[in-house]
Amino acid sequence: MIADIKKNVEQKMHKSLDALKADLGKIRTGRAHTGILDHVMVDYYGSPTAISQVANITLTDARTIGVQPYEKKMIGAVEKAIRDSDLGLNPSTNGDLIRVPMPMLTEERRRDLIKVVKSEGEDAKIAVRNIRRDANEHLKKLLKDKAVGEDEERRAQDDVQKLTDRFVAEIDKALQAKEVDLMAV
């Protein structure tokens, strides 16, 4: 029973950390990253479709993303979808390849992005703490139902707290790394 709760807690906390890392990966630094276009939707014959489903996305160099639609007639729609996204990107078409240069970040924009990063981190910490709270409630219920003894319940709560501390530290590490990445010119 207690082992299942601990295993479940660790899995959920790991998912929260993974979600944070995925979100941080979408916050762009000055370098090109194909994941930036993951949420861009293209109007593909009347239905919104992920850009990765209608085009091949590659890095042409450190500051440019290359997008090559599978169908030539989709070039205009893909370019429009990238331009209309809230990413602040300005694609240009070169034959059948759409080049998406990554603009340089200003100091002010970097500071704004750091605020966004800290907010994402705080949300992840809240998620981890909520998982801890739910686990502790489960443990208290087991104690109340006399399924476990007080010592076992106390030890399990300590283990859950150690897991929480470990994942909060990992979240802080990920945030620190992203901040350094953002401030690097």
CYANA upper distance limits for C-alpha pairs under 8 A (distance plus 0.5 A):
  1 MET  CA      5 ILE  CA      6.92
  2 ILE  CA      6 LYS  CA      6.74
  2 ILE  CA    139 LEU  CA      7.98
  2 ILE  CA    156 ALA  CA      7.31
  3 ALA  CA      7 LYS  CA      6.57
  4 ASP  CA      8 ASN  CA      6.49
  5 ILE  CA      9 VAL  CA      6.57
  5 ILE  CA    135 ALA  CA      7.12
  5 ILE  CA    138 HIS  CA      8.37
  6 LYS  CA     10 GLU  CA      6.68
  6 LYS  CA    135 ALA  CA      8.33
  6 LYS  CA    156 ALA  CA      8.15
  6 LYS  CA    159 ASP  CA      8.22
  6 LYS  CA    160 VAL  CA      7.11
  7 LYS  CA     11 GLN  CA      6.74
  8 ASN  CA     12 LYS  CA      6.70
  9 VAL  CA     13 MET  CA      6.59
  9 VAL  CA    131 ILE  CA      6.97
  9 VAL  CA    132 ARG  CA      7.66
  9 VAL  CA    135 ALA  CA      7.30
  9 VAL  CA    160 VAL  CA      7.94
 10 GLU  CA     14 HIS  CA      6.50
 10 GLU  CA    163 LEU  CA      7.41
 11 GLN  CA     15 LYS  CA      6.75
 12 LYS  CA     16 SER  CA      6.84
 12 LYS  CA    128 VAL  CA      8.48
 12 LYS  CA    131 ILE  CA      7.68
 13 MET  CA     17 LEU  CA      6.79
 13 MET  CA    127 ALA  CA      8.34
 13 MET  CA    128 VAL  CA      6.08
 13 MET  CA    131 ILE  CA      7.59
 13 MET  CA    164 THR  CA      8.30
 13 MET  CA    167 PHE  CA      7.33
 14 HIS  CA     18 ASP  CA      6.63
 14 HIS  CA    167 PHE  CA      8.13
 15 LYS  CA     19 ALA  CA      6.54
 16 SER  CA     20 LEU  CA      6.74
 16 SER  CA    124 ALA  CA      6.58
 16 SER  CA    127 ALA  CA      7.26
 16 SER  CA    128 VAL  CA      7.35
 17 LEU  CA     21 LYS  CA      6.76
 17 LEU  CA    124 ALA  CA      7.35
 17 LEU  CA    167 PHE  CA      7.81
 17 LEU  CA    170 GLU  CA      8.27
 17 LEU  CA    171 ILE  CA      7.04
 18 ASP  CA     22 ALA  CA      6.68
 19 ALA  CA     23 ASP  CA      6.67
 20 LEU  CA     24 LEU  CA      6.56
 20 LEU  CA    120 GLU  CA      7.34
 20 LEU  CA    121 GLY  CA      7.44
 20 LEU  CA    124 ALA  CA      6.79
 20 LEU  CA    171 ILE  CA      8.34
 21 LYS  CA     25 GLY  CA      6.59
 21 LYS  CA    174 ALA  CA      7.69
 22 ALA  CA     26 LYS  CA      7.18
 23 ASP  CA     27 ILE  CA      7.37
 23 ASP  CA    120 GLU  CA      8.16
 24 LEU  CA    117 VAL  CA      7.29
 24 LEU  CA    120 GLU  CA      8.31
 24 LEU  CA    178 LYS  CA      7.68
 25 GLY  CA     35 GLY  CA      7.76
 25 GLY  CA     36 ILE  CA      8.34
 26 LYS  CA     35 GLY  CA      6.79
 26 LYS  CA     36 ILE  CA      5.73
 27 ILE  CA     36 ILE  CA      8.10
 27 ILE  CA    113 LEU  CA      7.86
 27 ILE  CA    117 VAL  CA      8.35
 28 ARG  CA     32 ALA  CA      8.21
 28 ARG  CA     33 HIS  CA      8.07
 28 ARG  CA     36 ILE  CA      7.62
 29 THR  CA    105 LEU  CA      7.75
 29 THR  CA    181 ASP  CA      7.44
 29 THR  CA    182 LEU  CA      5.88
 30 GLY  CA     63 ARG  CA      7.69
 30 GLY  CA    102 MET  CA      6.97
 30 GLY  CA    103 PRO  CA      7.28
 30 GLY  CA    104 MET  CA      6.00
 30 GLY  CA    105 LEU  CA      6.45
 30 GLY  CA    182 LEU  CA      8.29
 30 GLY  CA    185 VAL  CA      8.28
 31 ARG  CA     62 ALA  CA      6.33
 31 ARG  CA     63 ARG  CA      5.61
 31 ARG  CA     64 THR  CA      8.49
 31 ARG  CA    102 MET  CA      7.19
 32 ALA  CA     59 LEU  CA      7.57
 32 ALA  CA     61 ASP  CA      8.30
 32 ALA  CA     62 ALA  CA      6.20
 32 ALA  CA     63 ARG  CA      5.21
 32 ALA  CA     64 THR  CA      6.12
 32 ALA  CA     65 ILE  CA      6.64
 32 ALA  CA    101 PRO  CA      8.20
 32 ALA  CA    102 MET  CA      6.47
 33 HIS  CA     59 LEU  CA      7.78
 33 HIS  CA     65 ILE  CA      7.71
 34 THR  CA     38 ASP  CA      7.95
 34 THR  CA     57 ILE  CA      7.02
 34 THR  CA     58 THR  CA      7.07
 34 THR  CA     59 LEU  CA      7.35
 34 THR  CA     65 ILE  CA      7.16
 37 LEU  CA     51 ILE  CA      7.68
 37 LEU  CA     82 ILE  CA      8.19
 38 ASP  CA     50 ALA  CA      7.56
 38 ASP  CA     51 ILE  CA      7.50
 38 ASP  CA     52 SER  CA      7.51
 39 HIS  CA     50 ALA  CA      7.24
 39 HIS  CA     51 ILE  CA      8.26
 40 VAL  CA     50 ALA  CA      6.59
 40 VAL  CA     51 ILE  CA      6.36
 40 VAL  CA     81 ALA  CA      7.14
 40 VAL  CA     82 ILE  CA      7.04
 40 VAL  CA     85 SER  CA      6.96
 41 MET  CA     48 PRO  CA      6.12
 41 MET  CA     49 THR  CA      5.70
 41 MET  CA     50 ALA  CA      5.10
 41 MET  CA     51 ILE  CA      6.11
 41 MET  CA     81 ALA  CA      6.98
 42 VAL  CA     47 SER  CA      8.49
 42 VAL  CA     48 PRO  CA      5.93
 42 VAL  CA     49 THR  CA      5.69
 42 VAL  CA     50 ALA  CA      6.64
 42 VAL  CA     51 ILE  CA      6.27
 42 VAL  CA     54 VAL  CA      8.46
 42 VAL  CA     77 ALA  CA      6.94
 42 VAL  CA     78 VAL  CA      6.32
 42 VAL  CA     81 ALA  CA      6.01
 43 ASP  CA     47 SER  CA      6.03
 43 ASP  CA     48 PRO  CA      5.23
 43 ASP  CA     49 THR  CA      6.83
 43 ASP  CA     77 ALA  CA      7.07
 43 ASP  CA     78 VAL  CA      8.47
 43 ASP  CA     81 ALA  CA      8.25
 44 TYR  CA     48 PRO  CA      6.55
 44 TYR  CA     49 THR  CA      6.54
 44 TYR  CA     54 VAL  CA      8.29
 44 TYR  CA     74 MET  CA      8.25
 44 TYR  CA     77 ALA  CA      8.35
 49 THR  CA     53 GLN  CA      7.20
 49 THR  CA     54 VAL  CA      8.00
 50 ALA  CA     54 VAL  CA      7.67
 51 ILE  CA     55 ALA  CA      6.51
 51 ILE  CA     78 VAL  CA      7.67
 52 SER  CA     56 ASN  CA      6.87
 52 SER  CA     57 ILE  CA      7.27
 54 VAL  CA     69 PRO  CA      6.27
 54 VAL  CA     70 TYR  CA      6.38
 54 VAL  CA     71 GLU  CA      8.12
 54 VAL  CA     74 MET  CA      8.43
 55 ALA  CA     67 VAL  CA      6.75
 55 ALA  CA     68 GLN  CA      5.74
 55 ALA  CA     69 PRO  CA      4.28
 55 ALA  CA     70 TYR  CA      5.68
 55 ALA  CA     71 GLU  CA      8.48
 56 ASN  CA     67 VAL  CA      6.21
 56 ASN  CA     68 GLN  CA      5.57
 56 ASN  CA     69 PRO  CA      6.63
 56 ASN  CA     70 TYR  CA      7.51
 57 ILE  CA     65 ILE  CA      7.57
 57 ILE  CA     66 GLY  CA      6.29
 57 ILE  CA     67 VAL  CA      5.11
 57 ILE  CA     68 GLN  CA      7.00
 58 THR  CA     65 ILE  CA      6.34
 58 THR  CA     66 GLY  CA      5.56
 58 THR  CA     67 VAL  CA      6.93
 59 LEU  CA     64 THR  CA      6.59
 59 LEU  CA     65 ILE  CA      5.03
 59 LEU  CA     66 GLY  CA      6.15
 60 THR  CA     64 THR  CA      6.11
 60 THR  CA     65 ILE  CA      6.17
 60 THR  CA     66 GLY  CA      6.11
 61 ASP  CA     65 ILE  CA      7.70
 63 ARG  CA    101 PRO  CA      6.45
 63 ARG  CA    102 MET  CA      5.88
 64 THR  CA     99 ARG  CA      7.09
 64 THR  CA    100 VAL  CA      6.01
 64 THR  CA    101 PRO  CA      4.86
 64 THR  CA    102 MET  CA      6.42
 65 ILE  CA     99 ARG  CA      6.44
 65 ILE  CA    100 VAL  CA      5.47
 65 ILE  CA    101 PRO  CA      6.89
 65 ILE  CA    102 MET  CA      8.31
 66 GLY  CA     97 LEU  CA      7.03
 66 GLY  CA     98 ILE  CA      6.29
 66 GLY  CA     99 ARG  CA      5.36
 66 GLY  CA    100 VAL  CA      6.76
 67 VAL  CA     97 LEU  CA      6.39
 67 VAL  CA     98 ILE  CA      5.48
 67 VAL  CA     99 ARG  CA      6.93
 67 VAL  CA    100 VAL  CA      8.11
 68 GLN  CA     75 ILE  CA      8.33
 68 GLN  CA     96 ASP  CA      6.91
 68 GLN  CA     97 LEU  CA      5.35
 68 GLN  CA     98 ILE  CA      6.66
 69 PRO  CA     74 MET  CA      6.71
 69 PRO  CA     75 ILE  CA      6.55
 69 PRO  CA     78 VAL  CA      7.91
 69 PRO  CA     96 ASP  CA      7.99
 69 PRO  CA     97 LEU  CA      8.04
 70 TYR  CA     74 MET  CA      8.23
 71 GLU  CA     75 ILE  CA      8.02
 72 LYS  CA     96 ASP  CA      7.12
 74 MET  CA     78 VAL  CA      6.56
 75 ILE  CA     79 GLU  CA      6.60
 75 ILE  CA     93 THR  CA      8.38
 75 ILE  CA     96 ASP  CA      7.56
 75 ILE  CA     98 ILE  CA      7.94
 76 GLY  CA     80 LYS  CA      6.59
 77 ALA  CA     81 ALA  CA      6.61
 78 VAL  CA     82 ILE  CA      6.80
 79 GLU  CA     83 ARG  CA      6.70
 79 GLU  CA     91 PRO  CA      6.75
 79 GLU  CA     92 SER  CA      7.97
 79 GLU  CA     93 THR  CA      8.10
 79 GLU  CA     98 ILE  CA      7.43
 80 LYS  CA     84 ASP  CA      6.44
 81 ALA  CA     85 SER  CA      6.60
 82 ILE  CA     87 LEU  CA      8.42
 82 ILE  CA     89 LEU  CA      7.36
 82 ILE  CA     90 ASN  CA      8.07
 82 ILE  CA     91 PRO  CA      7.47
 83 ARG  CA     88 GLY  CA      7.82
 83 ARG  CA     89 LEU  CA      6.43
 83 ARG  CA     90 ASN  CA      6.16
 83 ARG  CA     91 PRO  CA      7.03
 85 SER  CA     89 LEU  CA      8.36
 89 LEU  CA    100 VAL  CA      7.34
 89 LEU  CA    101 PRO  CA      7.80
 89 LEU  CA    102 MET  CA      7.34
 89 LEU  CA    103 PRO  CA      7.93
 90 ASN  CA    100 VAL  CA      6.87
 90 ASN  CA    101 PRO  CA      7.57
 91 PRO  CA     98 ILE  CA      6.89
 91 PRO  CA     99 ARG  CA      6.07
 91 PRO  CA    100 VAL  CA      4.86
 91 PRO  CA    101 PRO  CA      7.27
 92 SER  CA     98 ILE  CA      6.13
 92 SER  CA     99 ARG  CA      5.82
 92 SER  CA    100 VAL  CA      7.02
 93 THR  CA     97 LEU  CA      6.42
 93 THR  CA     98 ILE  CA      4.85
 93 THR  CA     99 ARG  CA      6.62
 94 ASN  CA     98 ILE  CA      6.47
 94 ASN  CA     99 ARG  CA      7.54
105 LEU  CA    109 ARG  CA      6.52
105 LEU  CA    110 ARG  CA      6.79
106 THR  CA    110 ARG  CA      6.71
107 GLU  CA    111 ARG  CA      6.86
108 GLU  CA    112 ASP  CA      6.82
109 ARG  CA    113 LEU  CA      6.66
110 ARG  CA    114 ILE  CA      6.72
110 ARG  CA    182 LEU  CA      6.67
110 ARG  CA    183 MET  CA      7.08
111 ARG  CA    115 LYS  CA      6.94
112 ASP  CA    116 VAL  CA      6.96
113 LEU  CA    117 VAL  CA      6.63
113 LEU  CA    182 LEU  CA      8.18
114 ILE  CA    118 LYS  CA      6.63
114 ILE  CA    179 GLU  CA      6.62
114 ILE  CA    182 LEU  CA      7.80
115 LYS  CA    119 SER  CA      6.67
116 VAL  CA    120 GLU  CA      6.71
117 VAL  CA    121 GLY  CA      6.67
117 VAL  CA    175 LEU  CA      7.23
117 VAL  CA    178 LYS  CA      8.07
117 VAL  CA    179 GLU  CA      8.10
118 LYS  CA    122 GLU  CA      6.63
118 LYS  CA    175 LEU  CA      7.43
119 SER  CA    123 ASP  CA      6.76
120 GLU  CA    124 ALA  CA      6.81
121 GLY  CA    125 LYS  CA      6.74
121 GLY  CA    171 ILE  CA      7.04
121 GLY  CA    172 ASP  CA      7.88
121 GLY  CA    175 LEU  CA      7.00
122 GLU  CA    126 ILE  CA      6.66
123 ASP  CA    127 ALA  CA      6.75
124 ALA  CA    128 VAL  CA      6.80
124 ALA  CA    171 ILE  CA      7.90
125 LYS  CA    129 ARG  CA      6.66
125 LYS  CA    168 VAL  CA      6.53
125 LYS  CA    171 ILE  CA      7.73
126 ILE  CA    130 ASN  CA      6.58
127 ALA  CA    131 ILE  CA      6.81
128 VAL  CA    132 ARG  CA      6.87
128 VAL  CA    164 THR  CA      7.01
128 VAL  CA    167 PHE  CA      7.94
128 VAL  CA    168 VAL  CA      7.94
129 ARG  CA    133 ARG  CA      6.68
129 ARG  CA    164 THR  CA      7.37
130 ASN  CA    134 ASP  CA      6.72
131 ILE  CA    135 ALA  CA      6.69
132 ARG  CA    136 ASN  CA      6.64
132 ARG  CA    160 VAL  CA      6.91
132 ARG  CA    161 GLN  CA      7.59
132 ARG  CA    164 THR  CA      7.17
133 ARG  CA    137 GLU  CA      6.73
134 ASP  CA    138 HIS  CA      6.80
135 ALA  CA    139 LEU  CA      6.77
135 ALA  CA    160 VAL  CA      7.99
136 ASN  CA    140 LYS  CA      6.64
136 ASN  CA    157 GLN  CA      6.70
136 ASN  CA    160 VAL  CA      8.29
137 GLU  CA    141 LYS  CA      6.65
138 HIS  CA    142 LEU  CA      6.79
139 LEU  CA    143 LEU  CA      6.77
139 LEU  CA    153 GLU  CA      6.51
139 LEU  CA    156 ALA  CA      8.11
139 LEU  CA    157 GLN  CA      7.92
140 LYS  CA    144 LYS  CA      6.56
140 LYS  CA    153 GLU  CA      7.70
141 LYS  CA    145 ASP  CA      6.56
142 LEU  CA    146 LYS  CA      6.59
142 LEU  CA    147 ALA  CA      5.62
142 LEU  CA    148 VAL  CA      6.47
143 LEU  CA    147 ALA  CA      6.40
143 LEU  CA    148 VAL  CA      5.75
143 LEU  CA    149 GLY  CA      6.72
143 LEU  CA    150 GLU  CA      7.09
143 LEU  CA    153 GLU  CA      7.12
148 VAL  CA    152 GLU  CA      6.79
148 VAL  CA    153 GLU  CA      7.04
149 GLY  CA    153 GLU  CA      6.72
150 GLU  CA    154 ARG  CA      6.56
151 ASP  CA    155 ARG  CA      6.60
152 GLU  CA    156 ALA  CA      6.54
153 GLU  CA    157 GLN  CA      6.66
154 ARG  CA    158 ASP  CA      6.77
155 ARG  CA    159 ASP  CA      6.77
156 ALA  CA    160 VAL  CA      6.69
157 GLN  CA    161 GLN  CA      6.65
158 ASP  CA    162 LYS  CA      6.71
159 ASP  CA    163 LEU  CA      6.76
160 VAL  CA    164 THR  CA      6.67
161 GLN  CA    165 ASP  CA      6.64
162 LYS  CA    166 ARG  CA      6.63
163 LEU  CA    167 PHE  CA      6.73
164 THR  CA    168 VAL  CA      6.58
165 ASP  CA    169 ALA  CA      6.64
166 ARG  CA    170 GLU  CA      6.81
167 PHE  CA    171 ILE  CA      6.62
168 VAL  CA    172 ASP  CA      6.71
169 ALA  CA    173 LYS  CA      6.70
170 GLU  CA    174 ALA  CA      6.73
171 ILE  CA    175 LEU  CA      6.69
172 ASP  CA    176 GLN  CA      6.57
173 LYS  CA    177 ALA  CA      6.69
174 ALA  CA    178 LYS  CA      6.75
175 LEU  CA    179 GLU  CA      6.64
176 GLN  CA    180 VAL  CA      6.76
177 ALA  CA    181 ASP  CA      6.62
178 LYS  CA    182 LEU  CA      6.57
179 GLU  CA    183 MET  CA      6.67
180 VAL  CA    184 ALA  CA      6.65
